[in-house]
Amino acid sequence: MSLSLYDWQQEYLNNTPRNLVMTADLGSGKTALSLRHYNTHNPNGRLLIVCPASKRDSGDWEREIARFLDYTPDFTVMSYEGMAKHYADYENDPTLTIIADECHLLAQPTTKRSKAFLRIARSAGQWILLSGTPTPNSWRSAATYAILTGLSRNKTDFWRRFVIEDRSRGFPLVLGYREQDTLNEWWKQVSKPLVRPLLPSQSLPVEPDMRPATKRAMKQAIKERVTASGDLLDTPSSLFAHLRQLQVSERMQALHNVLEGTDENVVVWYNFNSERQAILDLLANNYPDRTVYEQSGHASTLPDRAEWSSITNSVTLAQYQSASAAIELVYASVNVYFSPSTSYANYEQSKGRTRRNGQTKTVLYYHISVQGSPDKKIWGTLKERRDFNQTLISQWYNELSTGKV
């Protein structure tokens, strides 16, 4: 017998249209909701589930199908890359339901995966899109949905009608949007939001001072545009990335302080390989008894779900690009943001890895922000639900040069 949904989940599905974007809070059970929605409108129909490769490999979809459906449908779970290669096998099938997990990955309609998805979904019997952040960069991220639903013919048509941009600086800078009433009304028809009952959480800022040696290293890098090992910093992006990595020692002490004060399972979010190595060194030298898990471009060693209830005193290294979406880390309740992501979507998705259904503890988020570094500016931008982009990097440099930082 299949598991039942919570009352608030079932209420959400009532009077929900056949095709929709499930704009649901992170951890609200979008997988189960989408399967029940499929079962309501297209029972026993062919089912294609596309998702990030990490989610495909986790087996989560297969487990959820067994838990929430009374039968095993004709289904396939594949990555977005796999869909881009094999889309012809699923075109022109009115019996098909396609579920796109983490659908914000389709925000750019000119990519191969987005083109493949559109070819399948527009001829399918049903489409269901899942994401806690379906439009991570405001309306500019909605072009694929507009094409899917017939609001626009293509990306050019969408941008000409709705996006106000400035190209005078050599790159497109979005200034705002036209016909916002039209966009808002259209989105109400396309998307149905779900706000789950809140799980307890607490955000805690950690603001270590920058060491004099770090300040000198930053000034030298900005002046000479070269690293201590002689690598050139000949672009604003490479210089910015280098400057962000110079505060590793300050971050290490902050992380050390958090780990010393808890025996809870901890997830450490990071960006750069240099940060990863420093964290591993800290754990090896100071916390040899802690079990270490990892989800990154280097390794995927997450524990099996059956082990979660017995895990104690662990540390999970989580690289934003690899771990912020499509995995579950409910066995942990403490998150340490070793450094901030510049992507709002990655940050917002990361918060839901531990704060989701099944979590029984108050979830803590420690945000490390080294004084005098770009951290405070980046965290402030993410709080405004925006990416920290190239324009904001230039603004930070200007503030740094005028002594405002």
C-alpha positions in Angstrom: 0.0 0.0 0.0 1.4 3.4 -1.0 2.2 6.1 1.6 -0.2 8.9 2.2 0.5 12.6 1.7 0.3 15.1 4.5 -3.0 17.0 4.6 -1.2 20.2 3.5 0.3 18.4 0.6 -3.0 16.9 -0.5 -4.6 20.3 -0.2 -2.0 21.7 -2.5 -2.8 19.1 -5.2 -6.5 19.8 -5.1 -7.6 21.9 -8.1 -4.1 21.9 -9.5 -4.0 22.1 -13.3 -2.7 19.1 -15.3 0.4 20.9 -16.6 2.3 23.1 -14.1 5.4 24.4 -12.5 5.5 23.2 -8.9 7.0 26.2 -7.2 7.4 24.5 -3.9 9.5 25.2 -0.9 12.7 23.2 -0.6 12.0 19.9 1.2 8.2 20.1 0.8 8.0 16.7 -1.0 7.9 17.8 -4.6 8.9 14.2 -5.8 5.9 12.6 -4.0 3.6 15.4 -5.1 4.6 15.2 -8.7 4.0 11.4 -8.7 0.6 11.7 -7.2 -0.2 14.5 -9.7 0.9 12.2 -12.6 -1.2 9.4 -11.1 -4.3 11.6 -11.0 -4.2 12.9 -14.5 -2.3 10.3 -16.5 -2.5 7.0 -14.5 -0.5 4.2 -16.1 0.8 6.5 -18.8 4.4 6.4 -19.9 6.6 8.4 -17.5 9.9 10.2 -18.2 11.8 11.8 -15.3 14.7 14.1 -16.1 17.0 15.3 -13.3 20.6 16.2 -12.5 22.9 13.2 -12.8 23.5 13.1 -9.1 19.8 12.6 -8.4 19.5 10.0 -11.2 22.3 8.0 -9.6 21.0 8.3 -6.0 18.0 6.0 -6.8 15.6 8.5 -5.0 13.1 8.5 -7.8 12.8 4.7 -7.9 12.3 4.6 -4.1 9.7 7.3 -4.2 7.8 5.5 -7.0 7.7 2.4 -4.8 6.6 4.4 -1.8 3.9 6.7 -3.3 2.4 4.6 -6.2 0.4 1.4 -5.8 1.9 0.1 -9.1 5.1 0.3 -11.1 4.6 2.5 -14.2 6.5 2.3 -17.4 9.1 4.9 -16.4 12.6 6.0 -17.2 14.9 8.2 -15.0 17.6 10.0 -17.0 19.9 13.0 -16.7 19.4 16.2 -18.6 22.4 15.3 -20.7 20.8 12.0 -21.5 17.6 13.6 -22.5 19.5 15.9 -24.9 20.9 12.9 -26.7 17.7 10.7 -26.7 14.9 13.2 -27.0 13.7 11.6 -30.3 12.6 8.5 -28.3 10.0 10.5 -26.4 8.7 13.0 -29.0 5.1 13.0 -30.2 3.8 10.7 -27.4 0.4 11.9 -26.0 0.6 9.1 -23.4 3.8 10.5 -21.9 4.2 12.5 -18.7 7.5 14.3 -18.4 8.7 15.4 -15.0 11.6 17.9 -14.9 13.3 17.9 -11.5 15.3 21.1 -10.7 13.7 22.7 -13.7 15.7 26.0 -13.1 18.4 24.1 -15.1 16.2 24.8 -18.2 16.2 28.5 -17.7 18.4 29.1 -20.8 16.1 28.0 -23.7 19.0 27.9 -26.3 20.9 25.1 -24.6 20.7 21.5 -26.0 18.8 20.2 -22.9 16.2 23.0 -23.0 15.6 22.5 -26.8 15.3 18.8 -26.2 12.9 19.3 -23.3 10.7 21.6 -25.3 10.5 19.1 -28.2 9.3 16.4 -25.8 7.0 18.4 -23.5 5.1 20.3 -26.1 3.9 17.0 -27.6 3.5 15.1 -24.4 0.2 14.4 -22.6 1.4 16.1 -19.4 4.4 18.1 -18.1 5.3 18.8 -14.5 8.3 21.0 -13.6 9.8 21.0 -10.1 11.9 23.6 -8.4 12.1 25.7 -5.2 13.7 28.4 -7.4 12.2 28.1 -10.9 13.2 31.7 -11.8 16.5 32.3 -10.0 17.3 35.5 -11.9 13.8 37.0 -12.0 11.8 37.1 -15.3 14.9 36.5 -17.5 14.9 32.9 -16.2 11.3 32.4 -17.5 11.9 32.3 -21.2 11.7 28.5 -21.5 8.4 28.4 -19.6 7.1 31.1 -21.9 8.0 29.1 -25.0 6.5 25.9 -23.5 3.1 27.6 -22.7 2.9 29.7 -26.0 3.5 33.1 -24.4 6.5 33.6 -26.6 7.8 32.0 -29.8 11.4 31.9 -28.8 14.0 33.6 -26.5 14.4 36.6 -28.9 10.6 37.1 -28.9 10.5 36.9 -25.1 13.4 39.3 -24.5 12.2 41.9 -27.1 8.7 42.0 -25.5 9.5 41.8 -21.8 13.2 42.5 -21.0 14.7 46.0 -20.8 18.5 45.8 -21.4 21.5 48.0 -21.9 24.2 46.7 -24.3 26.3 49.9 -24.4 28.9 48.3 -22.1 29.7 45.5 -24.4 27.6 42.9 -22.6 23.8 42.8 -21.9 22.8 44.4 -18.6 19.2 43.8 -17.6 17.7 47.1 -16.4 14.1 45.9 -15.8 11.0 44.4 -17.4 8.0 45.5 -19.4 4.4 44.3 -19.1 5.0 43.0 -15.5 1.2 42.7 -15.0 1.0 40.4 -18.0 3.9 38.4 -16.7 2.4 38.1 -13.2 -1.0 37.0 -14.5 0.6 34.5 -16.8 2.8 33.0 -14.1 -0.2 32.5 -11.8 -1.6 30.2 -14.5 1.7 28.4 -15.1 2.9 28.0 -11.5 1.3 27.0 -8.3 3.3 27.9 -5.1 3.5 25.7 -2.1 4.7 27.0 1.3 5.1 24.1 3.7 4.6 24.4 7.5 7.9 25.9 8.6 10.6 23.7 10.2 12.5 25.5 12.9 15.8 27.1 11.7 18.2 29.7 12.8 20.8 31.8 10.9 24.0 32.7 12.7 26.5 35.2 11.3 30.2 34.5 12.0 32.4 37.6 11.2 36.1 37.0 11.9 38.5 39.9 11.5 40.9 39.8 8.5 44.5 39.2 9.5 47.1 41.8 8.6 49.0 39.3 6.5 45.8 38.6 4.5 45.3 42.4 3.9 48.8 42.7 2.6 48.4 39.7 0.3 45.1 41.3 -1.1 46.8 44.6 -1.7 49.8 42.9 -3.4 47.5 40.8 -5.7 45.5 43.8 -6.7 48.6 45.8 -7.5 50.7 43.2 -9.2 47.9 41.0 -10.7 49.9 37.8 -10.0 49.6 35.1 -7.3 52.4 34.2 -4.9 53.2 31.3 -7.2 53.5 33.4 -10.3 50.1 32.7 -11.9 48.7 35.7 -13.8 45.5 37.3 -12.6 44.7 39.0 -15.9 40.9 39.1 -15.8 38.6 40.6 -13.2 37.0 37.1 -12.6 40.4 35.4 -11.9 41.5 38.2 -9.6 38.2 38.2 -7.7 38.4 34.4 -7.2 41.9 34.7 -6.0 41.1 37.4 -3.5 38.2 35.3 -2.1 40.6 32.4 -1.4 43.1 34.5 0.5 40.9 34.4 3.7 41.2 30.6 4.1 43.0 30.9 7.5 40.3 33.2 8.9 37.6 30.8 7.7 39.4 27.8 9.1 39.5 29.3 12.6 35.7 30.1 12.3 34.9 26.5 11.2 37.1 25.2 14.0 35.1 27.2 16.6 31.8 25.8 15.3 33.1 22.2 15.2 34.5 22.4 18.7 31.1 23.5 20.0 28.9 20.7 18.6 28.7 17.0 18.2 25.8 17.3 15.7 26.3 16.2 12.1 27.6 19.2 10.1 27.6 20.1 6.4 30.3 22.5 5.3 29.5 24.4 2.0 32.5 25.6 0.0 33.4 26.9 -3.5 37.1 26.3 -4.3 39.5 23.3 -4.3 41.9 25.2 -2.0 39.1 25.5 0.6 38.3 21.8 0.3 41.9 20.8 1.0 42.1 23.2 3.9 38.9 21.7 5.4 40.2 18.2 5.0 43.5 19.1 6.6 41.6 20.7 9.6 39.5 17.5 10.0 42.5 15.2 9.8 44.6 17.2 12.2 42.0 18.1 14.8 39.0 15.8 14.4 40.3 12.4 13.4 37.3 10.7 15.1 34.7 12.5 12.9 33.3 10.5 10.0 33.8 12.5 6.8 31.4 12.3 3.8 31.6 14.3 0.6 29.6 15.4 -2.4 31.8 17.3 -4.8 33.6 17.2 -8.2 36.2 15.0 -6.4 34.1 12.4 -4.7 30.6 11.3 -3.9 30.6 9.3 -0.6 27.3 10.2 1.0 25.8 7.6 3.4 23.0 5.4 2.4 19.5 6.4 3.7 19.3 3.3 5.8 22.3 4.5 7.8 21.0 8.0 8.6 19.5 7.3 12.0 22.8 5.9 13.3 25.1 8.7 12.0 26.7 10.8 14.7 29.5 13.3 14.9 30.0 13.5 11.1 31.2 16.2 8.7 30.0 16.4 5.1 31.9 18.4 2.6 29.5 19.9 0.1 30.6 21.8 -3.0 27.9 24.2 -4.2 28.0 23.2 -7.8 27.7 19.5 -7.0 25.7 19.3 -3.8 23.3 22.2 -3.8 20.6 20.4 -5.7 19.1 16.9 -6.0 20.5 15.3 -2.9 19.3 14.9 0.7 21.4 15.6 3.8 18.6 15.3 6.4 20.9 13.3 8.7 22.7 16.6 9.4 21.2 19.7 11.1 24.1 22.1 11.2 25.3 24.0 8.0 28.5 26.0 7.9 28.9 28.3 4.8 32.7 28.3 4.6 32.4 30.9 1.8 29.3 32.3 0.1 28.2 31.2 -3.4 27.7 33.9 -5.9 24.7 32.1 -7.3 21.4 32.8 -5.5 19.9 29.5 -6.9 22.8 27.4 -5.6 22.6 29.1 -2.2 18.8 28.8 -1.9 18.9 25.2 -3.0 21.7 24.3 -0.5 19.5 25.4 2.4 16.9 22.8 1.6 19.3 19.9 1.6 19.0 19.6 5.4 15.8 21.5 6.1 13.2 19.2 4.5 10.7 16.5 5.4 12.2 14.0 7.8 14.2 16.6 9.7 13.4 16.5 13.4 15.9 19.1 14.7 16.3 22.8 14.5 18.5 23.5 11.5 21.4 25.9 12.0 23.0 28.0 9.3 26.4 29.6 10.1 27.3 32.2 7.5 31.0 33.0 7.6 31.8 36.6 6.5 35.4 37.8 6.8 35.6 41.5 7.6 37.1 43.4 4.6 36.5 40.6 2.1 33.7 40.5 -0.5 31.7 38.2 1.8 29.4 40.8 3.3 28.6 42.2 -0.2 27.9 38.8 -1.6 25.6 37.7 1.4 23.7 41.0 1.0 23.1 40.4 -2.6 21.9 36.8 -2.0 19.5 38.2 0.6 18.0 40.3 -2.2 17.5 37.1 -4.2 20.1 38.1 -6.8 23.3 36.6 -8.2 26.5 38.4 -7.4 27.4 39.1 -11.0 30.2 40.8 -13.0 28.7 44.2 -12.6 28.6 43.8 -8.8 32.2 42.6 -8.8 33.2 45.8 -10.6 31.3 47.9 -8.0 33.2 46.1 -5.2 36.5 46.9 -6.8 35.5 50.6 -7.0 34.5 50.6 -3.3 37.8 48.9 -2.5 39.9 51.4 -4.4 38.1 54.3 -2.7 38.4 52.9 0.8 34.7 52.2 1.3 35.3 48.5 2.0 
